[in-house]
Amino acid sequence: MLGVAFRVGAELVAAMVVGVGGGLVIDRWLGTSPWGLIVMFVLGAAAAMLNVYRAVNGMGYAVGYRRPDTGANSGGGTNSTPDKDEGEGNRGH
């Protein structure tokens, strides 16, 4: 549980640092102070909340992670076969 708390904190800080830093860079580059900072702050905050939501719900732990299908959406119950990738299957052998 402590690991999740540290991850949530790191996600919040990292997204805000990137958003505010990007906003400051955009303001200096385009001379639009403070609008770049304001816009990037809001986008950074939104990204931070999305990352925290994913961390708390257990999404995004590994590449290719997918929740198991529920009975209502799978159509096949427990006897259904998984979908094959395009590269798998009969290759004419």
N, C-alpha and C positions, 0 to 999 in steps of 0.2 A: 504493500500500500504506500509505503514511503517512496518507492521508486516512481509510482504514478504521480505523486505530489511533486517530486522534483522534475519530472517530465513536463507536467502542466506549467510549472513555473518557468522552465527553460523555453517552452513553446511561446508563452506570453512575452517574455523578455526579448527573445530572438526576433519575433515578428514585429514588435514595436521598434526595435533598434533598426531593422532593415527598412521599415516604413518611414520613420523619422529621418534616418540617414539619406534615404532616397529622395525624400522631399526637400531636404536641405541642398542636396546636389542639384536637383532640378531647379530650385529657386536661384542658385548661383549661376547656373548655366543659362537659364532663360530670363533671369531678372524679374521673376514673377512673385517675389516675396509678398506675403506669406502663403499664397494660395497653393503652391506645390507642397509645402509642409502640411497644410490643413488636409488636402486631398490624400496625400500619402499616409498621414496619421490615421485617417478613417479607414483606408484600405488595409493598413497594417493591423489595426484593431480588429477588423473583420476577419482577416487571415488568422489572427491569434485565436479568436473565438472558434473559428472553424477547426483549427488544429486541436484545441482543447476538447471540443465536442467529439472529434475523431478519437482522441486518446482515451476519453472517458468511456466511450461506447465500444472500445476494443477494435476499432477499424484502423487499418493502415499499419498493422504490426509487421507485416511481411509483404514482399512483392507477390502478387498473385493471390492474396488472401481473399476468400469469398465466403460469405455466410452460406450455410446449407439452405437448400430450398425448403420452403414450408410445404405442407401437403396441399394447400390450396393452389399454389402456383406451379408445382412440379408436374402434376398431371399423371405421374406414374407411381407415386407412393415409394415404398422401399425397394421395389423391383425395377425401378427405372435405371437405365444405363447412362453413364455420363456422356456429355457431348464430346465428340472427337474434334481434334484440331484439324485444320485443313491439310496438314502434312501427313496425318496418320491415315490408316485405312489400307485398302487394297491398292497396291502399286503395280499391279500387273504381273505379279510373281506366281 
